[in-house]
Amino acid sequence: MFNDANHDTRTILIAPMNWGLGHATRCIPIIKALQENNYIPIIASDGIALELLRKEFPYLKYLELPSYQIKYPKNGKNFKWKLIQNLPKMITAILDEQKLVKTWITQYEIDGIISDNRLGVFSKKIPSVFVTHQLQVMTGNTTWLTTKLHQNIIKKHLECWVPDVATTPNLAGELSHIKNDSLKVNYIGPLSRMHKKDVQKKYDLMIILSGPEPQRGILEEKLKTEIQRFKGNVVFIKGVVESNQIKEQIDTVSYYNFMSSRQLEQTFNESEIILCRSGYTTIMDLVKLEKKAFFIPTPGQYEQVYLAKKLKKEGLVPYADQDSFTIENLSEVDSYAGLHYFNTSIDWTNLFSVFKP
């Protein structure tokens, strides 16, 4: 190991959960900030989350973590039971994670850990931070249990960074605001890799899909049919990360399998209305871009349903269930205010001081 006299550049392991693309994309501003503040990030994840970050930062070191093997049911009502069925596999993956992290700390001389919802990525020996907007984990009538289990994991970390504001109005509502003094919570403000730009409008509608299969694919098939009745230019991003980008033009619809952050930012700015899931990372991006949107929450995912209902109730964004959505629903967007920027800037120097010796 280095001695601290030569060790002014500290190495931080940053590990986002592979559940859709949200956890990985919201880690992008953290990774950039680490680099700007003279830290060396090492990225650890699995599946499409790892692939996405590899494309974003091709020159960084990557380590593969075991997959939690989260699979969605075809019917959203069975979501909770599918998760319970998956629990043994998930627990095995979490225990394997803990072992790997232990060896990596020595092998790669890691000085600190940032885990975005990776439940086994922490250490008592070096400063470990947990990133989550879910201090309360909504699972219907088992919310009390999932919340308790999640909070027990959060407590193992030195700090918990919540990408929201502490005050009202806020973005995540009951998900990120609870009465529990035993958690060392630091509200850091919304995290987004996006920037608002003043550009000419190119698309009347932008569709962006994300999240695990089979629900991502089910919505893709439904929307391909629905947009045949849409009047105007559409850009349709399927949210499938592959080795090469594929673009296909069918009438007034431009299809992409995925986009890089830079392309995505440009396309968001060029689009009038965004049609997407009500995932928390997407909401943070839309807030930064001050966009009007329409949400279709992932069936059975209580958190997305809660966020969609909250933002509709506040008069900001309308939503519809996946089964009942029709393209005509988009006319409701005009009656809603859209999302507005929370003017918060993150004090990275102060935030990263947790890793100082």
Contacts in CASP RR format, 6 or more apart in sequence:
PFRMAT RR
TARGET T0000
AUTHOR 0000-0000-0000
METHOD contacts of the structure
MODEL  1
MFNDANHDTRTILIAPMNWGLGHATRCIPIIKALQENNYIPIIASDGIAL
ELLRKEFPYLKYLELPSYQIKYPKNGKNFKWKLIQNLPKMITAILDEQKL
VKTWITQYEIDGIISDNRLGVFSKKIPSVFVTHQLQVMTGNTTWLTTKLH
QNIIKKHLECWVPDVATTPNLAGELSHIKNDSLKVNYIGPLSRMHKKDVQ
KKYDLMIILSGPEPQRGILEEKLKTEIQRFKGNVVFIKGVVESNQIKEQI
DTVSYYNFMSSRQLEQTFNESEIILCRSGYTTIMDLVKLEKKAFFIPTPG
QYEQVYLAKKLKKEGLVPYADQDSFTIENLSEVDSYAGLHYFNTSIDWTN
LFSVFKP
1 106 0 8 1.000
1 109 0 8 1.000
2 109 0 8 1.000
4 357 0 8 1.000
7 111 0 8 1.000
8 38 0 8 1.000
9 38 0 8 1.000
9 39 0 8 1.000
9 40 0 8 1.000
10 39 0 8 1.000
10 40 0 8 1.000
10 111 0 8 1.000
10 112 0 8 1.000
10 355 0 8 1.000
11 39 0 8 1.000
11 40 0 8 1.000
11 41 0 8 1.000
11 42 0 8 1.000
11 108 0 8 1.000
11 109 0 8 1.000
11 110 0 8 1.000
11 111 0 8 1.000
11 112 0 8 1.000
12 34 0 8 1.000
12 39 0 8 1.000
12 40 0 8 1.000
12 41 0 8 1.000
12 42 0 8 1.000
12 110 0 8 1.000
12 111 0 8 1.000
12 112 0 8 1.000
12 113 0 8 1.000
12 114 0 8 1.000
12 355 0 8 1.000
13 41 0 8 1.000
13 42 0 8 1.000
13 44 0 8 1.000
13 63 0 8 1.000
13 101 0 8 1.000
13 104 0 8 1.000
13 105 0 8 1.000
13 108 0 8 1.000
13 110 0 8 1.000
13 112 0 8 1.000
13 113 0 8 1.000
13 114 0 8 1.000
13 121 0 8 1.000
14 27 0 8 1.000
14 30 0 8 1.000
14 31 0 8 1.000
14 34 0 8 1.000
14 41 0 8 1.000
14 42 0 8 1.000
14 43 0 8 1.000
14 44 0 8 1.000
14 113 0 8 1.000
14 114 0 8 1.000
14 116 0 8 1.000
15 43 0 8 1.000
15 44 0 8 1.000
15 45 0 8 1.000
15 65 0 8 1.000
15 113 0 8 1.000
15 114 0 8 1.000
15 115 0 8 1.000
15 116 0 8 1.000
15 118 0 8 1.000
15 121 0 8 1.000
16 22 0 8 1.000
16 23 0 8 1.000
16 24 0 8 1.000
16 26 0 8 1.000
16 27 0 8 1.000
16 45 0 8 1.000
16 49 0 8 1.000
16 53 0 8 1.000
16 116 0 8 1.000
16 117 0 8 1.000
16 118 0 8 1.000
17 23 0 8 1.000
17 45 0 8 1.000
17 49 0 8 1.000
17 68 0 8 1.000
17 116 0 8 1.000
17 117 0 8 1.000
17 118 0 8 1.000
18 24 0 8 1.000
18 45 0 8 1.000
18 46 0 8 1.000
18 47 0 8 1.000
18 48 0 8 1.000
18 49 0 8 1.000
18 50 0 8 1.000
18 67 0 8 1.000
18 68 0 8 1.000
19 49 0 8 1.000
19 68 0 8 1.000
19 70 0 8 1.000
19 117 0 8 1.000
19 211 0 8 1.000
19 212 0 8 1.000
20 48 0 8 1.000
20 49 0 8 1.000
20 210 0 8 1.000
20 211 0 8 1.000
20 212 0 8 1.000
21 48 0 8 1.000
21 49 0 8 1.000
21 52 0 8 1.000
21 210 0 8 1.000
21 211 0 8 1.000
21 239 0 8 1.000
21 241 0 8 1.000
21 281 0 8 1.000
22 210 0 8 1.000
22 279 0 8 1.000
22 280 0 8 1.000
22 281 0 8 1.000
22 282 0 8 1.000
23 49 0 8 1.000
23 116 0 8 1.000
23 117 0 8 1.000
23 281 0 8 1.000
24 45 0 8 1.000
24 48 0 8 1.000
24 49 0 8 1.000
24 50 0 8 1.000
24 52 0 8 1.000
24 53 0 8 1.000
25 52 0 8 1.000
25 193 0 8 1.000
25 261 0 8 1.000
25 281 0 8 1.000
25 285 0 8 1.000
26 116 0 8 1.000
26 131 0 8 1.000
26 163 0 8 1.000
26 191 0 8 1.000
26 192 0 8 1.000
26 193 0 8 1.000
26 281 0 8 1.000
26 284 0 8 1.000
27 43 0 8 1.000
27 53 0 8 1.000
27 114 0 8 1.000
27 116 0 8 1.000
27 131 0 8 1.000
28 53 0 8 1.000
28 56 0 8 1.000
28 193 0 8 1.000
28 261 0 8 1.000
29 191 0 8 1.000
29 192 0 8 1.000
29 193 0 8 1.000
29 346 0 8 1.000
30 114 0 8 1.000
30 131 0 8 1.000
30 191 0 8 1.000
31 41 0 8 1.000
31 43 0 8 1.000
31 53 0 8 1.000
31 56 0 8 1.000
31 57 0 8 1.000
31 60 0 8 1.000
32 193 0 8 1.000
33 346 0 8 1.000
33 348 0 8 1.000
33 352 0 8 1.000
34 40 0 8 1.000
34 41 0 8 1.000
34 352 0 8 1.000
35 41 0 8 1.000
36 348 0 8 1.000
37 348 0 8 1.000
37 349 0 8 1.000
37 352 0 8 1.000
39 352 0 8 1.000
39 355 0 8 1.000
41 57 0 8 1.000
41 60 0 8 1.000
42 60 0 8 1.000
42 61 0 8 1.000
42 62 0 8 1.000
42 63 0 8 1.000
42 104 0 8 1.000
42 108 0 8 1.000
42 110 0 8 1.000
43 50 0 8 1.000
43 53 0 8 1.000
43 54 0 8 1.000
43 57 0 8 1.000
43 60 0 8 1.000
43 61 0 8 1.000
43 62 0 8 1.000
43 63 0 8 1.000
44 62 0 8 1.000
44 63 0 8 1.000
44 64 0 8 1.000
44 65 0 8 1.000
44 104 0 8 1.000
44 118 0 8 1.000
44 121 0 8 1.000
45 53 0 8 1.000
45 64 0 8 1.000
45 65 0 8 1.000
45 118 0 8 1.000
46 64 0 8 1.000
46 65 0 8 1.000
46 66 0 8 1.000
46 67 0 8 1.000
47 67 0 8 1.000
48 241 0 8 1.000
50 62 0 8 1.000
50 64 0 8 1.000
51 241 0 8 1.000
52 241 0 8 1.000
52 258 0 8 1.000
53 60 0 8 1.000
53 62 0 8 1.000
54 62 0 8 1.000
55 241 0 8 1.000
55 260 0 8 1.000
56 260 0 8 1.000
56 261 0 8 1.000
61 108 0 8 1.000
63 100 0 8 1.000
63 104 0 8 1.000
63 108 0 8 1.000
65 93 0 8 1.000
65 97 0 8 1.000
65 100 0 8 1.000
65 118 0 8 1.000
65 121 0 8 1.000
66 92 0 8 1.000
66 93 0 8 1.000
66 96 0 8 1.000
66 97 0 8 1.000
66 100 0 8 1.000
67 93 0 8 1.000
68 86 0 8 1.000
68 89 0 8 1.000
68 90 0 8 1.000
68 93 0 8 1.000
68 94 0 8 1.000
69 86 0 8 1.000
69 89 0 8 1.000
69 90 0 8 1.000
69 93 0 8 1.000
70 83 0 8 1.000
70 86 0 8 1.000
70 90 0 8 1.000
70 212 0 8 1.000
71 82 0 8 1.000
71 86 0 8 1.000
71 212 0 8 1.000
71 213 0 8 1.000
72 79 0 8 1.000
72 82 0 8 1.000
72 212 0 8 1.000
72 213 0 8 1.000
72 214 0 8 1.000
72 215 0 8 1.000
72 298 0 8 1.000
73 79 0 8 1.000
73 81 0 8 1.000
73 82 0 8 1.000
74 214 0 8 1.000
74 218 0 8 1.000
75 299 0 8 1.000
76 215 0 8 1.000
76 299 0 8 1.000
76 300 0 8 1.000
77 299 0 8 1.000
77 300 0 8 1.000
79 299 0 8 1.000
79 300 0 8 1.000
79 301 0 8 1.000
80 139 0 8 1.000
80 140 0 8 1.000
80 142 0 8 1.000
80 300 0 8 1.000
83 139 0 8 1.000
94 119 0 8 1.000
94 120 0 8 1.000
95 120 0 8 1.000
97 118 0 8 1.000
97 119 0 8 1.000
97 120 0 8 1.000
97 121 0 8 1.000
98 120 0 8 1.000
98 121 0 8 1.000
98 122 0 8 1.000
101 113 0 8 1.000
101 120 0 8 1.000
101 121 0 8 1.000
101 122 0 8 1.000
101 123 0 8 1.000
102 123 0 8 1.000
104 110 0 8 1.000
105 123 0 8 1.000
105 125 0 8 1.000
105 126 0 8 1.000
110 126 0 8 1.000
111 126 0 8 1.000
111 127 0 8 1.000
111 355 0 8 1.000
112 123 0 8 1.000
112 126 0 8 1.000
112 127 0 8 1.000
112 128 0 8 1.000
112 129 0 8 1.000
112 355 0 8 1.000
113 121 0 8 1.000
113 122 0 8 1.000
113 123 0 8 1.000
113 126 0 8 1.000
113 127 0 8 1.000
113 128 0 8 1.000
113 129 0 8 1.000
114 129 0 8 1.000
114 131 0 8 1.000
114 161 0 8 1.000
115 121 0 8 1.000
115 122 0 8 1.000
115 128 0 8 1.000
115 129 0 8 1.000
115 130 0 8 1.000
115 131 0 8 1.000
115 157 0 8 1.000
116 130 0 8 1.000
116 131 0 8 1.000
116 132 0 8 1.000
117 130 0 8 1.000
117 131 0 8 1.000
117 132 0 8 1.000
117 134 0 8 1.000
119 153 0 8 1.000
120 153 0 8 1.000
121 128 0 8 1.000
122 128 0 8 1.000
122 130 0 8 1.000
122 156 0 8 1.000
122 157 0 8 1.000
124 156 0 8 1.000
127 158 0 8 1.000
127 354 0 8 1.000
127 355 0 8 1.000
128 156 0 8 1.000
128 157 0 8 1.000
128 158 0 8 1.000
129 157 0 8 1.000
129 158 0 8 1.000
129 159 0 8 1.000
129 160 0 8 1.000
129 161 0 8 1.000
129 354 0 8 1.000
130 153 0 8 1.000
130 154 0 8 1.000
130 157 0 8 1.000
130 159 0 8 1.000
130 160 0 8 1.000
130 161 0 8 1.000
131 160 0 8 1.000
131 161 0 8 1.000
131 162 0 8 1.000
131 163 0 8 1.000
132 150 0 8 1.000
132 154 0 8 1.000
132 160 0 8 1.000
132 161 0 8 1.000
132 162 0 8 1.000
133 162 0 8 1.000
133 163 0 8 1.000
133 164 0 8 1.000
133 171 0 8 1.000
133 172 0 8 1.000
133 175 0 8 1.000
133 176 0 8 1.000
133 280 0 8 1.000
134 150 0 8 1.000
134 172 0 8 1.000
134 175 0 8 1.000
134 176 0 8 1.000
134 303 0 8 1.000
135 147 0 8 1.000
135 150 0 8 1.000
135 151 0 8 1.000
135 154 0 8 1.000
135 160 0 8 1.000
135 162 0 8 1.000
135 175 0 8 1.000
135 176 0 8 1.000
135 177 0 8 1.000
135 178 0 8 1.000
135 180 0 8 1.000
135 183 0 8 1.000
135 185 0 8 1.000
136 143 0 8 1.000
136 147 0 8 1.000
136 174 0 8 1.000
136 175 0 8 1.000
136 176 0 8 1.000
136 178 0 8 1.000
137 143 0 8 1.000
137 146 0 8 1.000
137 147 0 8 1.000
137 149 0 8 1.000
137 150 0 8 1.000
137 303 0 8 1.000
138 146 0 8 1.000
138 175 0 8 1.000
138 302 0 8 1.000
138 303 0 8 1.000
138 306 0 8 1.000
139 145 0 8 1.000
139 146 0 8 1.000
139 302 0 8 1.000
140 302 0 8 1.000
143 302 0 8 1.000
147 178 0 8 1.000
151 180 0 8 1.000
151 182 0 8 1.000
151 183 0 8 1.000
154 160 0 8 1.000
154 183 0 8 1.000
155 182 0 8 1.000
155 183 0 8 1.000
157 184 0 8 1.000
158 184 0 8 1.000
158 354 0 8 1.000
159 184 0 8 1.000
159 186 0 8 1.000
159 354 0 8 1.000
160 183 0 8 1.000
160 184 0 8 1.000
160 185 0 8 1.000
160 186 0 8 1.000
161 186 0 8 1.000
161 188 0 8 1.000
161 351 0 8 1.000
162 172 0 8 1.000
162 176 0 8 1.000
162 185 0 8 1.000
162 186 0 8 1.000
162 187 0 8 1.000
162 188 0 8 1.000
162 189 0 8 1.000
163 188 0 8 1.000
163 189 0 8 1.000
163 190 0 8 1.000
163 191 0 8 1.000
163 280 0 8 1.000
163 284 0 8 1.000
164 170 0 8 1.000
164 171 0 8 1.000
164 172 0 8 1.000
164 173 0 8 1.000
164 176 0 8 1.000
164 177 0 8 1.000
164 187 0 8 1.000
164 189 0 8 1.000
164 190 0 8 1.000
165 171 0 8 1.000
165 187 0 8 1.000
165 189 0 8 1.000
165 190 0 8 1.000
165 342 0 8 1.000
165 344 0 8 1.000
166 177 0 8 1.000
166 187 0 8 1.000
169 314 0 8 1.000
170 176 0 8 1.000
170 177 0 8 1.000
171 190 0 8 1.000
171 280 0 8 1.000
171 283 0 8 1.000
171 284 0 8 1.000
171 287 0 8 1.000
171 342 0 8 1.000
172 280 0 8 1.000
172 307 0 8 1.000
173 310 0 8 1.000
174 306 0 8 1.000
175 280 0 8 1.000
175 303 0 8 1.000
175 306 0 8 1.000
175 307 0 8 1.000
176 187 0 8 1.000
186 351 0 8 1.000
188 346 0 8 1.000
188 351 0 8 1.000
189 342 0 8 1.000
189 344 0 8 1.000
189 346 0 8 1.000
190 284 0 8 1.000
190 287 0 8 1.000
190 288 0 8 1.000
190 342 0 8 1.000
190 344 0 8 1.000
191 281 0 8 1.000
191 284 0 8 1.000
191 346 0 8 1.000
192 281 0 8 1.000
192 284 0 8 1.000
192 285 0 8 1.000
192 287 0 8 1.000
192 288 0 8 1.000
193 261 0 8 1.000
193 265 0 8 1.000
193 285 0 8 1.000
194 264 0 8 1.000
194 265 0 8 1.000
194 268 0 8 1.000
194 285 0 8 1.000
194 288 0 8 1.000
194 289 0 8 1.000
195 265 0 8 1.000
195 288 0 8 1.000
195 289 0 8 1.000
196 269 0 8 1.000
196 288 0 8 1.000
196 289 0 8 1.000
196 290 0 8 1.000
196 341 0 8 1.000
197 265 0 8 1.000
197 266 0 8 1.000
197 269 0 8 1.000
199 266 0 8 1.000
199 269 0 8 1.000
199 270 0 8 1.000
200 270 0 8 1.000
201 270 0 8 1.000
201 271 0 8 1.000
201 272 0 8 1.000
202 233 0 8 1.000
202 235 0 8 1.000
202 267 0 8 1.000
202 270 0 8 1.000
202 271 0 8 1.000
203 233 0 8 1.000
203 234 0 8 1.000
203 235 0 8 1.000
203 254 0 8 1.000
203 267 0 8 1.000
203 270 0 8 1.000
203 271 0 8 1.000
203 272 0 8 1.000
204 230 0 8 1.000
204 231 0 8 1.000
204 232 0 8 1.000
204 233 0 8 1.000
204 234 0 8 1.000
204 271 0 8 1.000
204 272 0 8 1.000
204 273 0 8 1.000
205 227 0 8 1.000
205 230 0 8 1.000
205 232 0 8 1.000
205 233 0 8 1.000
205 234 0 8 1.000
205 235 0 8 1.000
205 271 0 8 1.000
205 272 0 8 1.000
205 273 0 8 1.000
205 274 0 8 1.000
205 275 0 8 1.000
205 330 0 8 1.000
206 234 0 8 1.000
206 235 0 8 1.000
206 237 0 8 1.000
206 267 0 8 1.000
206 268 0 8 1.000
206 271 0 8 1.000
206 273 0 8 1.000
206 274 0 8 1.000
206 275 0 8 1.000
207 223 0 8 1.000
207 227 0 8 1.000
207 234 0 8 1.000
207 235 0 8 1.000
207 236 0 8 1.000
207 237 0 8 1.000
207 275 0 8 1.000
207 276 0 8 1.000
208 237 0 8 1.000
208 239 0 8 1.000
208 264 0 8 1.000
208 274 0 8 1.000
208 275 0 8 1.000
208 276 0 8 1.000
208 282 0 8 1.000
209 216 0 8 1.000
209 217 0 8 1.000
209 219 0 8 1.000
209 220 0 8 1.000
209 223 0 8 1.000
209 237 0 8 1.000
209 238 0 8 1.000
209 239 0 8 1.000
209 276 0 8 1.000
209 277 0 8 1.000
210 216 0 8 1.000
210 239 0 8 1.000
210 276 0 8 1.000
210 277 0 8 1.000
210 279 0 8 1.000
210 282 0 8 1.000
211 277 0 8 1.000
211 298 0 8 1.000
215 298 0 8 1.000
215 299 0 8 1.000
215 322 0 8 1.000
216 238 0 8 1.000
216 239 0 8 1.000
216 240 0 8 1.000
218 322 0 8 1.000
219 296 0 8 1.000
219 322 0 8 1.000
220 238 0 8 1.000
222 322 0 8 1.000
222 325 0 8 1.000
223 236 0 8 1.000
223 275 0 8 1.000
224 236 0 8 1.000
226 325 0 8 1.000
226 326 0 8 1.000
226 327 0 8 1.000
227 234 0 8 1.000
227 236 0 8 1.000
227 253 0 8 1.000
227 327 0 8 1.000
229 327 0 8 1.000
229 328 0 8 1.000
230 327 0 8 1.000
230 330 0 8 1.000
232 252 0 8 1.000
233 252 0 8 1.000
233 254 0 8 1.000
234 252 0 8 1.000
234 253 0 8 1.000
234 254 0 8 1.000
235 253 0 8 1.000
235 254 0 8 1.000
235 256 0 8 1.000
235 267 0 8 1.000
235 271 0 8 1.000
236 253 0 8 1.000
236 254 0 8 1.000
236 255 0 8 1.000
236 256 0 8 1.000
237 256 0 8 1.000
237 257 0 8 1.000
237 258 0 8 1.000
237 259 0 8 1.000
237 264 0 8 1.000
237 267 0 8 1.000
238 255 0 8 1.000
238 256 0 8 1.000
238 257 0 8 1.000
238 258 0 8 1.000
239 257 0 8 1.000
239 258 0 8 1.000
240 257 0 8 1.000
240 258 0 8 1.000
241 257 0 8 1.000
241 258 0 8 1.000
242 257 0 8 1.000
242 258 0 8 1.000
245 256 0 8 1.000
245 257 0 8 1.000
245 258 0 8 1.000
245 259 0 8 1.000
245 260 0 8 1.000
246 255 0 8 1.000
246 256 0 8 1.000
246 257 0 8 1.000
247 254 0 8 1.000
247 255 0 8 1.000
247 256 0 8 1.000
248 254 0 8 1.000
248 255 0 8 1.000
249 255 0 8 1.000
259 267 0 8 1.000
268 274 0 8 1.000
268 285 0 8 1.000
268 289 0 8 1.000
268 291 0 8 1.000
269 289 0 8 1.000
271 291 0 8 1.000
272 292 0 8 1.000
273 291 0 8 1.000
273 292 0 8 1.000
273 293 0 8 1.000
273 294 0 8 1.000
273 330 0 8 1.000
273 333 0 8 1.000
274 286 0 8 1.000
274 291 0 8 1.000
274 292 0 8 1.000
274 293 0 8 1.000
274 294 0 8 1.000
275 293 0 8 1.000
275 294 0 8 1.000
275 296 0 8 1.000
275 330 0 8 1.000
276 282 0 8 1.000
276 293 0 8 1.000
276 294 0 8 1.000
276 295 0 8 1.000
276 296 0 8 1.000
277 295 0 8 1.000
277 296 0 8 1.000
277 297 0 8 1.000
277 298 0 8 1.000
277 304 0 8 1.000
278 295 0 8 1.000
278 296 0 8 1.000
278 297 0 8 1.000
278 304 0 8 1.000
278 305 0 8 1.000
278 307 0 8 1.000
278 308 0 8 1.000
278 311 0 8 1.000
278 317 0 8 1.000
278 319 0 8 1.000
279 297 0 8 1.000
279 298 0 8 1.000
279 303 0 8 1.000
279 304 0 8 1.000
279 307 0 8 1.000
280 303 0 8 1.000
280 307 0 8 1.000
283 307 0 8 1.000
283 311 0 8 1.000
283 339 0 8 1.000
286 293 0 8 1.000
286 339 0 8 1.000
287 339 0 8 1.000
287 340 0 8 1.000
287 341 0 8 1.000
287 342 0 8 1.000
288 341 0 8 1.000
289 339 0 8 1.000
290 338 0 8 1.000
290 339 0 8 1.000
290 340 0 8 1.000
290 341 0 8 1.000
291 338 0 8 1.000
291 339 0 8 1.000
292 317 0 8 1.000
292 333 0 8 1.000
292 336 0 8 1.000
292 338 0 8 1.000
292 339 0 8 1.000
293 317 0 8 1.000
293 333 0 8 1.000
293 338 0 8 1.000
293 339 0 8 1.000
294 317 0 8 1.000
294 318 0 8 1.000
294 319 0 8 1.000
294 320 0 8 1.000
294 329 0 8 1.000
294 330 0 8 1.000
294 332 0 8 1.000
294 333 0 8 1.000
295 304 0 8 1.000
295 307 0 8 1.000
295 308 0 8 1.000
295 311 0 8 1.000
295 317 0 8 1.000
295 318 0 8 1.000
295 319 0 8 1.000
295 320 0 8 1.000
296 319 0 8 1.000
296 320 0 8 1.000
296 321 0 8 1.000
296 322 0 8 1.000
296 325 0 8 1.000
297 304 0 8 1.000
297 305 0 8 1.000
297 307 0 8 1.000
297 308 0 8 1.000
297 319 0 8 1.000
297 321 0 8 1.000
297 322 0 8 1.000
298 304 0 8 1.000
298 322 0 8 1.000
299 321 0 8 1.000
299 322 0 8 1.000
299 323 0 8 1.000
308 317 0 8 1.000
308 319 0 8 1.000
309 319 0 8 1.000
311 317 0 8 1.000
311 319 0 8 1.000
311 339 0 8 1.000
312 318 0 8 1.000
312 319 0 8 1.000
312 336 0 8 1.000
315 336 0 8 1.000
315 337 0 8 1.000
315 338 0 8 1.000
316 336 0 8 1.000
316 337 0 8 1.000
316 338 0 8 1.000
316 339 0 8 1.000
317 336 0 8 1.000
317 338 0 8 1.000
317 339 0 8 1.000
318 329 0 8 1.000
318 332 0 8 1.000
318 333 0 8 1.000
318 335 0 8 1.000
318 336 0 8 1.000
320 326 0 8 1.000
320 329 0 8 1.000
END
